[in-house]
Amino acid sequence: MLRMATAPPIARDRLIELAGVEPHLVDYMETRRQIPPRMAYSRVDTGLQKIGRIVLQLADRDILTWLESKDIPGEVEVYRAATIIADRLCGAVTDPIVRNAQEQRQLIVIGQWLEKRGYIRIASGLGLKFSDMKPGTFSFHLNVPVMQEDNQGQKRQVNIPIDIVIMPLKADLSEFPLLIEAKSAGDFTNPNKRRKEEATKLYQLRRQYSKDVRFVLFLCGYFDSGYLGYEAAEGIDWVWEHRIDDLAGFGV
């Protein structure tokens, strides 16, 4: 709740970074509602002091008015501040739930659209590989493997999760499937914070397979020109959910 009292509300990772505290101290307090049981008292005390200093420094003085005036807050002031902070906390908790539900609904919509055109859905939990997909099939939540190199030059395989993988009806057997990422946003802020994620995925995929890999966003909600312009500059196209028939332009 303290993170919701700052201006603007601060993300967990950002608080850890600014305060310079051990991540599991904050994680334990937020997810388990307790102090890490094996952490020495002195480290806990030092970490809490660091967190307190950062929160106090970033505190929203428009709602915590007594921090500026140095007066003892009245009942109305405390109630007003508590209400605003509680509302922020509710939003932070429910936004991911709503977003995930929206994206699940998007998958249903696009699945129905594909099936009406003769496509067959293949369950992704059967060891399915994108390279084994036949023309006229699609799958949800399929991993596409790429090779990554660490700072020591060691290579390792990682999986890039893709929301929708479609092998067009008229595709050649050697053709790379169309990759679609379902995105839903209830406001303009969160998408712009995460807009680099899609560009990173596409960069890794094209480096591994081909510069011709097609990666499309399936959008619903609030995506402004800043977000769309960034994605376009990275070579990423998109289709709006309310214009789902535009998918036909990608050969599906």
C-alpha positions in Angstrom: 0.0 0.0 0.0 2.9 2.3 0.6 3.8 2.2 -3.1 0.4 3.6 -3.9 1.1 6.6 -1.7 3.8 8.0 -3.9 3.4 10.3 -6.9 3.2 8.6 -9.3 2.6 5.2 -7.6 5.9 3.3 -7.8 6.3 -0.2 -9.2 7.8 -2.9 -7.0 10.9 -3.4 -9.1 11.4 0.4 -9.2 11.2 0.7 -5.4 13.7 -2.1 -5.0 16.1 -0.4 -7.4 15.8 3.1 -5.9 16.0 2.0 -2.3 18.9 -0.4 -3.1 17.3 -3.2 -1.0 17.3 -6.9 -1.4 14.5 -8.0 -3.7 13.2 -10.8 -1.5 12.6 -8.4 1.4 10.0 -6.5 -0.7 8.7 -9.7 -2.3 8.1 -11.4 1.1 6.3 -8.3 2.5 4.0 -7.9 -0.5 3.3 -11.6 -1.4 3.5 -13.3 2.0 2.8 -10.4 4.4 5.8 -11.1 6.5 9.5 -10.4 6.9 11.9 -13.0 5.4 12.3 -15.4 8.3 15.9 -16.1 7.6 17.0 -12.5 7.1 19.1 -11.1 9.9 17.3 -8.4 12.0 20.0 -5.8 11.2 19.5 -6.3 7.4 15.8 -6.1 7.8 16.1 -2.9 9.8 18.5 -1.3 7.3 16.2 -2.3 4.4 13.1 -0.9 6.0 14.8 2.3 6.7 15.9 2.6 3.1 12.4 1.9 1.8 10.9 4.4 4.3 13.3 7.1 3.0 12.4 6.6 -0.6 8.6 6.4 0.1 8.8 9.6 2.1 10.8 11.3 -0.6 8.3 10.4 -3.3 5.2 10.7 -1.2 2.2 12.3 -2.9 1.9 15.6 -0.9 -1.3 16.5 -2.7 -3.1 13.8 -0.8 -0.8 13.5 2.2 -1.1 17.2 2.9 0.2 17.1 6.4 3.7 16.2 5.2 4.0 19.6 3.7 2.2 21.6 6.4 3.7 19.6 9.3 0.3 19.8 11.0 -1.4 16.9 12.7 -3.9 15.5 10.1 -7.6 15.7 10.8 -10.0 12.8 10.4 -11.3 14.1 7.1 -7.8 14.5 5.6 -6.8 11.0 6.7 -10.0 9.5 5.3 -9.6 11.3 2.0 -5.9 10.1 1.7 -6.8 6.5 2.7 -9.7 6.5 0.1 -7.4 7.6 -2.7 -4.6 5.2 -1.8 -7.1 2.3 -1.5 -8.6 3.2 -4.9 -5.1 3.1 -6.4 -4.4 -0.2 -4.8 -7.6 -1.7 -6.1 -6.7 -0.6 -9.6 -3.2 -2.0 -9.4 -4.6 -5.4 -8.3 -7.6 -5.6 -10.7 -5.9 -4.2 -13.9 -3.9 -7.3 -14.6 -6.9 -9.5 -13.9 -9.1 -7.5 -16.3 -6.3 -7.4 -18.9 -5.8 -11.1 -18.8 -9.5 -11.8 -19.1 -9.7 -9.4 -22.1 -6.8 -11.2 -23.8 -8.4 -14.5 -23.2 -11.6 -13.2 -24.8 -9.5 -12.0 -27.7 -8.2 -15.5 -28.2 -11.8 -16.8 -28.3 -12.7 -14.2 -30.9 -9.8 -14.9 -33.2 -10.2 -18.6 -32.8 -13.9 -18.4 -33.9 -12.9 -16.2 -36.8 -10.3 -18.7 -38.0 -12.6 -21.8 -37.6 -15.2 -20.1 -39.7 -12.6 -20.0 -42.5 -11.8 -23.7 -42.2 -8.9 -23.6 -39.8 -8.3 -26.3 -37.3 -7.1 -25.6 -33.8 -4.2 -27.8 -32.4 -3.7 -27.9 -28.7 -0.3 -26.6 -27.7 0.1 -28.9 -24.8 0.9 -31.9 -26.9 4.5 -31.2 -27.6 3.5 -29.2 -30.8 6.4 -27.5 -32.6 5.6 -24.5 -34.8 7.7 -26.1 -37.6 5.4 -29.2 -37.6 2.2 -27.2 -38.2 0.3 -28.0 -41.3 -1.4 -25.4 -43.6 -4.8 -24.5 -42.2 -4.0 -25.0 -38.5 -3.5 -22.6 -35.6 -2.6 -22.9 -31.9 -2.6 -20.7 -28.8 0.3 -20.1 -26.4 2.9 -21.8 -28.4 6.6 -21.5 -27.6 9.1 -20.6 -30.4 12.7 -21.4 -29.5 15.6 -19.0 -30.1 19.2 -19.0 -29.1 20.6 -16.3 -26.8 24.1 -15.5 -26.0 25.1 -14.3 -22.5 27.9 -12.0 -21.5 30.4 -14.9 -21.5 29.6 -15.8 -25.0 27.7 -19.0 -23.9 24.7 -19.8 -26.0 21.5 -21.2 -24.6 18.0 -21.9 -25.9 15.1 -19.9 -24.6 11.4 -20.1 -25.5 9.5 -17.1 -26.7 5.8 -17.5 -25.9 3.5 -16.5 -28.8 -0.3 -16.0 -28.2 -1.5 -17.2 -31.6 0.5 -19.1 -34.2 -1.3 -19.5 -37.6 -0.1 -21.5 -40.6 -2.1 -20.0 -43.5 -4.3 -22.3 -45.6 -2.3 -21.7 -48.8 1.1 -21.7 -47.1 4.0 -23.7 -48.4 5.4 -26.5 -46.2 8.6 -24.4 -45.7 6.7 -21.2 -44.8 7.1 -19.6 -41.4 3.7 -19.2 -39.7 2.1 -15.9 -38.9 2.7 -14.9 -35.2 0.1 -12.8 -33.4 0.3 -11.2 -30.0 -3.0 -10.3 -28.3 -2.8 -7.0 -26.5 -5.5 -5.3 -24.4 -5.2 -2.0 -22.5 -7.6 -0.1 -20.3 -5.6 3.1 -20.5 -2.7 4.7 -22.4 0.0 4.4 -19.7 0.7 0.7 -19.4 1.1 -0.1 -23.1 3.7 2.6 -23.5 5.6 1.2 -20.6 5.7 -2.2 -22.2 6.0 -1.3 -25.9 9.6 -2.5 -26.1 8.6 -6.1 -25.2 7.1 -6.8 -28.7 10.1 -5.2 -30.5 12.5 -7.4 -28.5 10.5 -10.5 -29.4 10.6 -9.6 -33.1 14.3 -8.8 -33.1 15.1 -12.2 -31.5 12.8 -14.1 -33.9 14.2 -12.4 -37.0 17.8 -12.9 -35.9 17.1 -16.6 -35.3 15.0 -17.4 -38.4 14.5 -14.8 -41.0 14.1 -11.1 -41.5 10.7 -12.0 -43.2 9.2 -13.3 -39.9 5.7 -11.8 -39.6 4.7 -10.6 -36.1 1.3 -8.9 -35.8 -0.4 -7.3 -32.8 -4.1 -7.9 -32.2 -5.3 -4.8 -30.3 -8.2 -3.9 -28.1 -8.5 -0.8 -26.0 -6.2 2.2 -25.6 -3.2 2.4 -27.8 -2.1 5.9 -28.8 -0.1 7.2 -31.8 3.1 7.1 -29.7 2.7 3.3 -29.1 1.7 2.6 -32.6 4.4 4.7 -34.1 7.0 2.9 -32.0 5.8 -0.5 -33.1 5.6 0.6 -36.8 9.2 1.8 -36.6 10.2 -1.6 -35.4 8.5 -3.3 -38.3 5.5 -4.5 -36.4 2.0 -4.3 -37.9 -1.3 -4.5 -36.1 -5.0 -5.4 -36.5 -7.8 -3.9 -34.4 -10.2 -6.4 -32.8 -13.2 -4.4 -34.2 -11.7 -4.8 -37.6 -10.7 -8.5 -37.4 -11.4 -9.1 -41.1 -8.2 -7.1 -41.7 -6.4 -10.4 -40.8 -7.2 -11.5 -44.3 -4.6 -9.1 -45.5 -2.0 -11.3 -44.0 -3.0 -14.3 -46.1 -5.1 -16.1 -43.5 
